[in-house]
Amino acid sequence: MSVALRIKEIIKEKKIHQKDLAQQVGVSKVTMSYWCSNQTMPSIETLGSIAKVLNVRIADLIVEN
């Protein structure tokens, strides 16, 4: 079982830019880009921060492949 993040889809739905989300979460634009393209995964704590900024549940950010 593998999982992927839906950050890219959710920020598109909410009309938020990756750089703005990165700034609000406190990470670099490059790091956010890696997360949006599923090249790396953030910690569960960081997922919580992302979910809070996007006003979604952590579960909404994760999809099982």
DSSP file (Angstrom, degrees, kcal/mol; ACC not computed):
  #  RESIDUE AA STRUCTURE BP1 BP2  ACC     N-H-->O    O-->H-N    N-H-->O    O-->H-N    TCO  KAPPA ALPHA  PHI   PSI    X-CA   Y-CA   Z-CA
    1    1 A M              0   0    0      0, 0.0     2,-0.3     0, 0.0    63,-0.0   0.000 360.0 360.0 360.0 132.1    0.0    0.0    0.0
    2    2 A S        -     0   0    0      2,-0.0    63,-3.3     0, 0.0     2,-0.3  -0.930 360.0-149.2-126.7 156.1    1.3    3.4   -0.9
    3    3 A V  E     -A   64   0A   0     -2,-0.3     2,-0.3    61,-0.3    61,-0.2  -0.878   7.8-167.7-123.1 155.8   -0.1    6.8   -0.2
    4    4 A A  E     -A   63   0A   0     59,-2.8    59,-2.8    -2,-0.3     2,-0.3  -0.923  23.0-114.1-135.4 161.5    0.1   10.1   -2.0
    5    5 A L  E     -A   62   0A   0     -2,-0.3    57,-0.2    30,-0.2     3,-0.2  -0.733   7.5-157.3 -99.4 148.9   -0.8   13.7   -1.1
    6    6 A R     >  +     0   0    0     55,-2.8     4,-2.5    -2,-0.3     5,-0.2   0.042  57.1 119.3-107.2  22.2   -3.6   15.7   -2.6
    7    7 A I  H  > S+     0   0    0     54,-0.3     4,-2.8     1,-0.2     5,-0.3   0.921  73.4  52.4 -56.6 -46.2   -2.1   19.1   -1.7
    8    8 A K  H  > S+     0   0    0     28,-0.3     4,-1.5     1,-0.2    -1,-0.2   0.910 112.0  45.0 -58.5 -44.8   -1.8   20.2   -5.3
    9    9 A E  H  > S+     0   0    0      1,-0.2     4,-2.3     2,-0.2    -1,-0.2   0.901 114.0  49.3 -66.3 -41.3   -5.5   19.4   -6.1
   10   10 A I  H  X S+     0   0    0     -4,-2.5     4,-2.2     1,-0.2    -2,-0.2   0.907 110.0  49.0 -68.7 -41.7   -6.8   21.0   -2.9
   11   11 A I  H  <>S+     0   0    0     -4,-2.8     5,-2.8    -5,-0.2     4,-0.4   0.847 111.3  51.7 -68.2 -29.6   -4.8   24.3   -3.4
   12   12 A K  H ><5S+     0   0    0     -4,-1.5     3,-0.9    -5,-0.3    -2,-0.2   0.928 110.1  48.4 -67.8 -43.9   -6.1   24.5   -6.9
   13   13 A E  H 3<5S+     0   0    0     -4,-2.3    -2,-0.2     1,-0.2    -1,-0.2   0.879 116.2  43.5 -60.5 -38.7   -9.7   24.0   -5.7
   14   14 A K  T 3<5S-     0   0    0     -4,-2.2    -1,-0.2    -5,-0.1    -2,-0.2   0.420 110.4-123.7 -90.2   1.2   -9.2   26.7   -3.1
   15   15 A K  T < 5 +     0   0    0     -3,-0.9     2,-0.4    -4,-0.4    -3,-0.2   0.912  61.2 143.1  56.5  48.2   -7.4   29.0   -5.5
   16   16 A I      < -     0   0    0     -5,-2.8     2,-0.2    -6,-0.1    -1,-0.2  -0.919  48.1-124.8-115.0 143.0   -4.3   29.3   -3.3
   17   17 A H     >  -     0   0    0     -2,-0.4     4,-2.2     1,-0.1     3,-0.3  -0.619  16.7-124.8 -87.0 148.1   -0.7   29.4   -4.7
   18   18 A Q  H  > S+     0   0    0     -2,-0.2     4,-2.9     1,-0.2     5,-0.2   0.897 111.8  54.5 -55.6 -42.8    1.9   27.0   -3.6
   19   19 A K  H  > S+     0   0    0      1,-0.2     4,-2.0     2,-0.2    -1,-0.2   0.864 107.8  49.6 -64.0 -35.2    4.2   29.8   -2.5
   20   20 A D  H  > S+     0   0    0     -3,-0.3     4,-2.2     2,-0.2    -1,-0.2   0.911 112.4  46.9 -69.1 -42.0    1.5   31.3   -0.3
   21   21 A L  H  X S+     0   0    0     -4,-2.2     4,-2.3     2,-0.2     5,-0.2   0.919 111.0  52.7 -63.8 -43.0    0.8   28.0    1.4
   22   22 A A  H  X>S+     0   0    0     -4,-2.9     5,-2.5     1,-0.2     4,-1.8   0.916 109.8  48.6 -57.9 -44.4    4.5   27.5    1.9
   23   23 A Q  H  <5S+     0   0    0     -4,-2.0    -1,-0.2     1,-0.2    -2,-0.2   0.910 112.1  48.1 -63.4 -43.2    4.9   30.9    3.5
   24   24 A Q  H  <5S+     0   0    0     -4,-2.2    -1,-0.2     1,-0.2    -2,-0.2   0.834 115.6  44.2 -68.3 -32.2    1.9   30.2    5.8
   25   25 A V  H  <5S-     0   0    0     -4,-2.3    -1,-0.2    -5,-0.2    -2,-0.2   0.723 114.3-118.0 -84.0 -22.5    3.2   26.8    6.8
   26   26 A G  T  <5S+     0   0    0     -4,-1.8     2,-0.3     1,-0.3    -3,-0.2   0.819  71.7 114.8  89.9  34.4    6.8   28.1    7.3
   27   27 A V      < -     0   0    0     -5,-2.5    -1,-0.3    -6,-0.1    -2,-0.1  -0.821  68.4 -89.8-127.4 169.3    8.6   26.1    4.6
   28   28 A S     >  -     0   0    0     -2,-0.3     4,-2.1     1,-0.1     5,-0.2  -0.324  32.5-116.1 -75.5 161.4   10.4   26.9    1.4
   29   29 A K  H  > S+     0   0    0      1,-0.2     4,-2.2     2,-0.2     5,-0.1   0.855 117.4  55.1 -63.3 -34.6    8.7   27.0   -2.0
   30   30 A V  H  > S+     0   0    0      2,-0.2     4,-2.3     1,-0.2    -1,-0.2   0.923 106.6  49.3 -65.5 -44.7   10.9   24.2   -3.1
   31   31 A T  H  > S+     0   0    0      1,-0.2     4,-2.1     2,-0.2    -2,-0.2   0.932 111.6  48.8 -60.1 -46.1    9.8   22.0   -0.2
   32   32 A M  H  X S+     0   0    0     -4,-2.1     4,-2.7     1,-0.2    -1,-0.2   0.896 109.1  53.7 -61.3 -39.6    6.2   22.7   -0.9
   33   33 A S  H  X S+     0   0    0     -4,-2.2     4,-1.8     1,-0.2    -1,-0.2   0.905 107.3  51.0 -61.4 -42.0    6.8   21.9   -4.6
   34   34 A Y  H  <>S+     0   0    0     -4,-2.3     5,-2.7     1,-0.2     6,-1.0   0.902 112.2  46.9 -61.8 -41.2    8.3   18.5   -3.6
   35   35 A W  H ><5S+     0   0    0     -4,-2.1     3,-1.2     1,-0.2   -30,-0.2   0.909 111.0  51.1 -67.2 -41.7    5.2   17.8   -1.4
   36   36 A C  H 3<5S+     0   0    0     -4,-2.7   -28,-0.3     1,-0.3    -1,-0.2   0.807 114.0  44.3 -66.8 -28.9    2.8   18.8   -4.1
   37   37 A S  T 3<5S-     0   0    0     -4,-1.8    -1,-0.3    -5,-0.2    -2,-0.2   0.321 112.4-120.3 -97.1   8.0    4.5   16.6   -6.7
   38   38 A N  T < 5S+     0   0    0     -3,-1.2    -3,-0.2     2,-0.2    -4,-0.1   0.785  75.5 128.1  59.4  30.7    4.7   13.7   -4.1
   39   39 A Q  S   <S+     0   0    0     -5,-2.7     2,-0.3    -6,-0.2    -4,-0.2   0.811  80.1   8.6 -81.8 -32.4    8.5   13.6   -4.3
   40   40 A T  S    S-     0   0    0     -6,-1.0    -1,-0.2    -9,-0.1    -2,-0.2  -0.910  74.9-128.2-138.8 168.0    8.8   13.7   -0.5
   41   41 A M        -     0   0    0     -2,-0.3     2,-0.1    -3,-0.1     3,-0.1  -0.956  17.9-132.1-121.3 137.7    6.3   13.6    2.4
   42   42 A P        -     0   0    0      0, 0.0     2,-0.0     0, 0.0   -11,-0.0  -0.351  36.1 -91.1 -77.6 166.6    6.0   16.1    5.2
   43   43 A S     >  -     0   0    0      1,-0.1     4,-2.4    -2,-0.1     5,-0.2  -0.277  37.5-107.9 -68.9 163.7    5.8   15.0    8.9
   44   44 A I  H  > S+     0   0    0      1,-0.2     4,-1.9     2,-0.2    -1,-0.1   0.854 122.0  55.3 -63.5 -34.2    2.4   14.4   10.4
   45   45 A E  H  > S+     0   0    0      2,-0.2     4,-1.7     1,-0.2    -1,-0.2   0.915 108.9  46.7 -63.9 -42.2    2.7   17.6   12.4
   46   46 A T  H  > S+     0   0    0      2,-0.2     4,-2.7     1,-0.2    -2,-0.2   0.878 108.0  55.9 -68.4 -37.7    3.3   19.5    9.2
   47   47 A L  H  X S+     0   0    0     -4,-2.4     4,-2.8     1,-0.2    -1,-0.2   0.895 105.8  53.2 -58.8 -38.4    0.4   17.8    7.5
   48   48 A G  H  X S+     0   0    0     -4,-1.9     4,-2.1     2,-0.2    -2,-0.2   0.899 109.0  48.1 -62.1 -41.1   -1.7   19.1   10.4
   49   49 A S  H  X S+     0   0    0     -4,-1.7     4,-2.3     2,-0.2    -2,-0.2   0.908 112.3  48.8 -65.3 -42.6   -0.4   22.6    9.8
   50   50 A I  H  X S+     0   0    0     -4,-2.7     4,-2.5     1,-0.2    -2,-0.2   0.934 111.4  49.9 -62.9 -45.9   -1.2   22.3    6.1
   51   51 A A  H  X>S+     0   0    0     -4,-2.8     5,-2.4     1,-0.2     4,-0.9   0.892 110.2  51.1 -59.7 -40.8   -4.7   21.0    6.8
   52   52 A K  H  <5S+     0   0    0     -4,-2.1     3,-0.5     2,-0.2    -1,-0.2   0.928 111.5  46.3 -64.3 -45.5   -5.3   23.9    9.2
   53   53 A V  H  <5S+     0   0    0     -4,-2.3    -2,-0.2     1,-0.2    -1,-0.2   0.898 117.6  43.3 -63.4 -40.7   -4.3   26.5    6.7
   54   54 A L  H  <5S-     0   0    0     -4,-2.5    -1,-0.2    -5,-0.2    -2,-0.2   0.544 108.5-126.3 -83.1  -7.0   -6.4   24.9    3.9
   55   55 A N  T  <5S+     0   0    0     -4,-0.9     2,-0.3    -3,-0.5    -3,-0.2   0.930  70.2 114.4  59.7  48.2   -9.3   24.3    6.3
   56   56 A V  S   <S-     0   0    0     -5,-2.4    -1,-0.2    -6,-0.1     2,-0.2  -0.858  71.3 -95.0-134.4 170.3   -9.5   20.6    5.6
   57   57 A R    >>  -     0   0    0     -2,-0.3     3,-0.9     1,-0.1     4,-0.6  -0.555  32.8-117.7 -82.3 154.5   -9.0   17.4    7.6
   58   58 A I  G >4 S+     0   0    0      1,-0.3     3,-1.7     2,-0.2     4,-0.5   0.906 117.1  60.2 -56.4 -40.9   -5.6   15.7    7.4
   59   59 A A  G >4 S+     0   0    0      1,-0.3     3,-0.9     2,-0.2    -1,-0.3   0.799  96.1  61.3 -58.2 -29.8   -7.4   12.7    5.9
   60   60 A D  G <4 S+     0   0    0     -3,-0.9    -1,-0.3     1,-0.2    -2,-0.2   0.728 100.0  55.6 -69.3 -20.5   -8.5   14.9    3.0
   61   61 A L  G << S+     0   0    0     -3,-1.7   -55,-2.8    -4,-0.6     2,-0.4   0.597 100.1  71.6 -85.7 -11.8   -4.9   15.5    2.1
   62   62 A I  E <   -A    5   0A   0     -3,-0.9     2,-0.4    -4,-0.5   -57,-0.2  -0.871  54.2-178.1-115.6 137.5   -4.1   11.8    1.7
   63   63 A V  E     -A    4   0A   0    -59,-2.8   -59,-2.8    -2,-0.4     2,-0.4  -0.996  24.1-130.0-130.5 139.1   -5.1    9.3   -0.9
   64   64 A E  E      A    3   0A   0     -2,-0.4   -61,-0.3   -61,-0.2    -2,-0.0  -0.733 360.0 360.0 -89.3 132.7   -4.2    5.6   -1.0
   65   65 A N              0   0    0    -63,-3.3   -62,-0.2    -2,-0.4    -1,-0.1   0.417 360.0 360.0 -94.6 360.0   -2.8    4.3   -4.3
